[in-house]
Amino acid sequence: MLRVRPIHFTSRVDPWERLLTDLGMIKTTDEGSWREYDAGAGRLALHQAEPGAAEDGVTHFGVEVGDLEEFARRTNQSGAESDSSSAELVRADHGDSCRITGADGFSFLADKAAHGAGCADADPALAVVEVWFSEDVTAAAQALRDIGARFRPVPDDDETADFTAKNGGVLMARPGTGAAHAGLGFEYAGDLDALRDRLTAAGHDVTLTEEAFGRTLHVPHPDNDGAAAQRAPLWISARRPS
């Protein structure tokens, strides 16, 4: 199995929970500083951070798998053939895990899924999206293939690569400058206008942009607290047709 499950560190858990709930996600785990929310496809974990800490506002790329040893074996087998990734079983702070490292030096963890099935009450049209920003998109995309992500063709031919996870969620490789890093967003396969109206009625300041590649909603980032440095809005894009 393979499920998208990024981890977002934040000192503003309550604003995040409000937005995620209004998006139609369901909280399935609540263990002190750790909370998990299910979408119709994919899962998002929130980790409490101290205000101003280095991790505050940082998203970590991550996935859930069924069997760590088998996942590592298959990833290494595919990665050896493509020379684009490697997998190593490790003992993380939270327990046994598997660290995947791409050719660009970017690494992330695959954890064993604590609960396999997604919550049936979550909005089925909403998908969690995690993004791998890299100066070498081709290598990042191959590493995603190595872990078993399924390539999703898109109509335009640009320097991007989209994938889906068998058990829910979307993974993207996108051009980035500097050290490779992770990003977070959402896709919506339903009526985007209805979602905009729902979020607006819940008190969120929503804007809609229409560009050649599709329509996207933007909401204020939950980590923004009125300080001078503001994070870019969080995005929810219409699912791109394949």
N, C-alpha and C positions, 0 to 999 in steps of 0.2 A: 504494500500500500504506500501511497505518497499523498500527503496533505500539506497544503500551504499553511504555515503558522508562524508568522513573524512575531517578534517580541518588541514591544515599544516601552521604553523606560520613561516614566513621567512623574512629576510631582503634582500633577493636576489630574488625578484619577477621576474625580467626580465629573468634571466637564467632559472627559473622554467617555465615561459611562453614559452620560446623558445623550451625547451624539450617537454612540453606537446603538443604544436602545432605540432612538428615534429612526435610525437607519433600518431597523428591523432585525438587529442581532440579539441573541439571547445569551445571557451570562450562564455558563455551565460549570464554572469552577470559581470559588471564592475562598482563597486560603491566605488570609493576611495580606502580604504585599504582592500576591500573585492572583490575577484574575484572568479567566479565559472567556471569550465571547465567540459564539458560532454564527456564521452567516449561512446562507443557503449553500454556498460553496466556499470552503476554507474557514480558518479559525484565526483569531487574533488574541495574543496574550498581552496583558498590561502588567508591568512590573513597577511597583512603587519606587520612586527615586527621591532623594533629598533635594529640595529646591537649590538650584545653582550647582548641583553636582555635575561632574563631567558627563555622566550618562543621561542626565535629565534632557528629555526631548530627542533621544537617539533611538532609531529603529535598528534592530538586529534581524538580518535575514535568517529564516529558519524553516524547517519542515518537520513533519511527523511521519514516522514509518512504523511498520509492523514488527519486523525482526531486524535488530541492529546488525548482527553478524552477517546475515544474508544481504542486507542492504549494502554494507561495506564491501562484501565480496563482489557483488554485481557492479558497483560503482568503480572499484579498482580494475575489474576486468575491462569495462568499457573505457575507463580513463587511460589504461595502458595502451589500448589500441589507438586512441586519439591523441595521446600525450597532452591532455588538457586538464586533468583533475586527478586527485588522489583522495582516499578515504582512510581514516584512522580511528579505531575504537579508542575512546578516551573516558576518563572519569572526570566529569564536570562537577561544579558545585552542587548541582541538583541531582546528580547520579550518573549512571552509565549513559553515554552518548556516542555519537560518531561525528568527527570533524572532517568536513570536506574542504579541500583547498584547490582553488582554480589556478590556472597558469598565470593569471595576473596578480597572484598573491592573496586574493580575497578568500576568506574562509568563513564558514558558518557551520552551525550544528544541526544534526538530524537527531531528534529525540524519539524515543518509543512513545507511541500514542497512549496516553493514560486512559482515554475513553475513545473508542473507535468511531462510532457513528456520530454524524452531525445532528444537532437538535432539529427535530421536525417542525418546531414552531418558528424557526427563523425564516425571514423573508426569502423565498426560494430564488428570487431574481438577483439577489445581491451576492457578489463574489469578492473575496479579499484578494488584493493584488500586491505582490511584493516585487520590487524592481532591483536589479543588479546593475548599477552604473559602473561602467568600465571603459578604459581607453582601448580595450581590445574586446569589442562586442562579439566577434566571431568566436573567440576562445571562451567567453562567458556563456554564450549560447551552447557550445559543445559540452561544457561542464553540466549545464542543465539537462541536456540529453543524456549525459552519463548517469545522472541520478534517477533517470526514468521519467522525466517530464516529457509530455507529448507536444510536439511542435504544432502550432496553430497558424496556418497561412493567413495572411491578411492581404487585402486588395492592392495596397501600395507597395512599391519596391523601394524600401529605404533602409537605413542602417539601424534596423531594429530586429528583434526576434521575440515572438510571443509563444508561450507554452501554457498548457494546462496540467494540473496534477490529477491523477486518476481518482483520488478521493476528495477532491475539492480545492478550488483556488486557482489563481492565475500567476504565472511567473513571467517576468519580462527582463530582457537584456537591452540596455539602452546606453548610448554614448555618454561618457562622463570624463571630466578632467581631474587630474590628481589621483590620489589613492582611490581604489575601487570602494564603493560604499553602497548601502541599502536605501531604498525608498519605499514608501507605503501609499497605497490608494485603494480605490474600489472600482468595480465595474457593476453596471446594472443592466440586466437583460429585459427588464419590463418597461413600463411607461415612465420615461424620465421626467416628463412634465408632472405626472401625478406624484412622483417622489419629491420633486421640487416643492409642490404645493404642501405635501405632508410635512416636510422639514420646515417650511416657512410658518405653517400653522403651529409648529412646536416651538417657534421662537428663534429659529436660526436665520441668519442673514445669508441668503443663497443667491448666487449669481450664475447665469448660464452663458457659456460661450459656444459658438458654432464655428467650427473650422473645417478645412477640407477633409481631415481624418475623422471627424465626428463631433458629437455634442458632449459637453462636459459641464457638470455642476461643480461649483466651488463653494466651500463653507469655511468660515474662519477657523484656523487651526486651534484645537483645544489647548495646546500648550501655551498659547499667547495669553499673557497676564497683564497687559497694559504697559509693559516695559517698552523702551525705545526700539529695541531690536525685535522685530516681529517675524515669525515664520510664515512662509508662503501658505496660502489656503490649502486645505485638504481637498482632493479631487475625487469625484465619482463620475466616471465616464460611461457613456452608452457602450454596450458591448459592440466591438467592431465585427462586422460581418465577415465570415470566412469565405 
